[in-house]
Structures are given as structure tokens and as C-alpha cells.
Amino acid sequence: MDSSLSHIALLVPAVEISAQFLNTFNIETGKPETFDSEGTKEIYVGSYEKQKGLLLLLEAISEGPYKRALSKRGPSLHHIAIDVLDVQNFIHYAQSLGWKLHPSSEQTMQYDTAWLYLKGIPTLIEVHQKRELSSR
């Protein structure tokens, strides 16, 4: 099944402090962006123009799933995001391997995005449908 790594998201207490630490090693980071609907402040490490499979630093700034995850598990790997050509096909395949469709997918599927989880694994998989996959 064709897929491409989009990003790996780390839930951290403060994205700017995390980015500053990475900058001391000459690692490129983007500008912070706030997403009120998600309750997050985010900074990408790297650039999609130059590479695929970026690191995403996530800070929970208001109540919601990210704040709950931070409270429950502390700073940690939150999700791995992949791009696919057919999200429904990928979901069926993942379910055949034991992964379950996260309830939030009921809302996100209208944007061709699904969230998958596996009991006992604290990391989610975020799946985006794309018209074509990145070749970088």
C-alpha cells in the first residue's frame, strides 16, 4: 500500500523552548503557529520544501485532547502522520491488523483524515488522503 511519512508529533511542555534547544545544534525550526480549534501551539522542525517526514512540536495551550494526553502521559510521542492515496482502503487494512478507528475520526473524515489507535499503544496514527504522495 502506497504511503509517505508526513510528520512525527511530539507533545512537549513548551514549543519555543524545545525549538530553541534544537536551534543550538543548527537544526532548522519554523515559526510557532497557534491553532485555537485544536488547542495547540505548533512548530515544525525542518521544511517540507526540503524533506518529508518532519518533526512537529506540539504544545497544549487549552483544554482538549492534547491537554488530556499531556496530563495522562506527560511529554511524549503523540502521533505519527502518514499520507495515503486512499484513506478508506488504508483504514480497512489497518483494521485487519487490529487497529481501531478513533472516535474523533467521525468529524475528521470530512477532511479525508482518520485517526487510528491500538489498545496498549499510547501513540496514534493520523492518516491523510492526498492526490499524490511526496517523492522527497
C-alpha positions in Angstrom: 0.0 0.0 0.0 1.5 3.3 -1.1 2.1 5.8 1.8 4.5 8.6 2.7 5.6 9.8 6.1 4.2 13.3 6.8 5.4 14.0 10.3 6.0 12.7 13.8 4.4 14.8 16.5 6.0 15.2 19.9 3.9 16.6 22.7 6.1 19.0 24.7 5.5 21.4 27.6 6.7 24.5 25.6 7.4 24.5 21.8 9.5 27.6 21.8 11.9 26.3 24.5 12.1 23.0 22.6 12.8 24.8 19.3 15.5 27.0 20.9 17.2 23.9 22.2 17.2 22.3 18.7 18.5 25.6 17.2 21.6 25.4 19.4 22.5 22.4 17.2 21.8 24.3 14.0 18.6 22.4 13.4 16.1 24.4 11.4 12.8 25.2 13.0 9.8 27.1 11.8 7.8 29.8 13.4 5.2 29.0 16.1 1.6 28.7 14.9 -1.4 28.7 17.1 -4.5 26.6 16.3 -7.3 27.6 18.6 -9.6 24.9 17.2 -7.0 22.2 18.2 -5.9 23.9 21.4 -2.3 23.8 20.3 0.8 25.9 19.5 3.0 24.1 17.0 6.4 24.4 15.4 7.7 22.2 12.6 11.3 21.1 12.6 12.7 21.2 9.1 10.9 22.2 5.9 8.5 20.3 3.6 10.2 22.1 0.7 13.4 20.3 1.5 12.3 17.0 3.0 9.5 14.8 4.1 8.9 13.2 7.4 9.2 16.3 9.6 9.2 16.5 13.3 6.2 18.5 14.8 6.5 20.0 18.2 3.1 20.3 19.9 2.2 22.4 23.0 -1.3 22.0 24.5 -2.5 25.6 25.2 -6.1 25.0 26.1 -8.5 22.2 27.1 -8.9 19.4 24.7 -7.3 16.1 23.5 -3.7 17.3 23.6 -4.0 18.7 27.1 -5.6 15.4 28.3 -2.8 13.4 26.6 -0.1 15.6 28.3 -1.8 15.2 31.7 -2.2 11.5 31.2 1.2 10.6 29.7 3.4 13.7 30.0 5.7 14.9 27.2 5.7 12.0 24.7 5.3 10.9 21.1 1.7 11.8 20.4 1.2 10.6 16.8 2.7 9.5 13.5 1.1 11.1 10.5 1.2 9.4 7.1 -0.2 10.4 3.7 -2.0 7.8 1.6 -3.8 7.8 -1.8 -7.0 6.1 -0.4 -7.8 6.7 3.3 -10.7 4.2 3.3 -8.6 1.5 1.9 -5.8 2.2 4.4 -8.4 2.1 7.3 -9.7 -1.3 6.3 -6.1 -2.6 6.0 -5.1 -1.2 9.4 -8.3 -2.6 11.0 -7.4 -6.0 9.6 -4.2 -5.7 11.7 -6.1 -4.8 14.9 -6.0 -1.0 14.7 -9.3 0.8 15.6 -10.8 3.9 14.2 -10.6 6.7 16.9 -14.0 8.3 17.6 -12.6 11.7 16.5 -12.4 10.4 13.0 -16.2 10.8 12.8 -15.5 14.5 12.4 -12.1 14.5 10.7 -13.2 12.1 7.9 -15.0 15.1 6.2 -11.4 16.4 5.6 -10.1 13.0 4.4 -8.2 12.5 7.7 -8.6 9.5 10.0 -7.1 8.7 13.4 -6.2 5.2 14.4 -5.3 3.6 17.8 -4.3 0.3 19.1 -5.1 -0.6 22.7 -1.9 -0.6 24.8 0.0 1.7 22.4 0.0 5.4 23.5 0.8 6.7 20.1 -1.9 7.5 17.5 -1.6 7.2 13.7 -3.0 10.2 11.7 -3.8 9.3 8.1 -4.3 11.9 5.4 -5.6 11.2 1.9 -3.6 13.0 -0.7 -3.9 13.2 -4.5 -0.2 12.3 -4.8 2.5 11.3 -2.4 5.7 13.3 -1.8 8.7 11.9 -3.7 11.2 13.7 -1.4 
